[in-house]
Amino acid sequence: MTTASSADHPTRRDFLFVATGAVAAVGAAATVWPLVSQMNPDASTIAAGAPIEVDLTPIAEGQDIKVFWRGKPIYISHRTKKQIEEARKVAVSSLPDPQSDEQRVKPGHDQWLVVVGICTHLGCIPIAHEGAYDGFFCPCHGSVYDTSGRIRQGPAPANLPIPPYSFVSDTKIQIG
């Protein structure tokens, strides 16, 4: 007959060692978690710099929309053939900030103009489809931009800036 030794069966003491170790591990993790978590940027910081995707399908030809990226208004214009032709007829040398229409749009997507909607004079927000060139008009000091977002009249020194963007598909862009 064989007798079982105490090493073959777990004892109450073994259970207490395992339970104490488990509680200590959970306590250590609960203490370290907030310290590590506080080093991550908060949600508003992440959202402020995060790229955004914009679906272009609901924007009718001749219409534009305004979205916000990094707290800035972004105008997305679905230009008509007439608007594109008028923008391309302009002699680049006659512009205060010379830039061709082709330089301001993505190749193969001439109908889409994406600009930061902040006047380069003093930071006002221009109104779309206003002014002598059917582009953008800044009511604060009278700067007038054409359908390509180029400065044509007024005190603004430069064209409306173009944000970093790319076409994810023919009907969707990613800004940022």
Secondary structure, 3 states (H helix, E strand, C coil): CCCCCCCCCCCHHHHHHHHHHHHHHHHHHHHHHHHHHCCCCCHHHHHHHCCEEEECCCCCCCCEEEEEECCEEEEEEECCHHHHHHHHHCCHHHCCCCCCHHHHCCCCCCCEEEEECCCCCCCCCCEEEECCCCEEECCCCCCEECCCCCEEECCCCCCCCCCCEEEEECCEEEEC
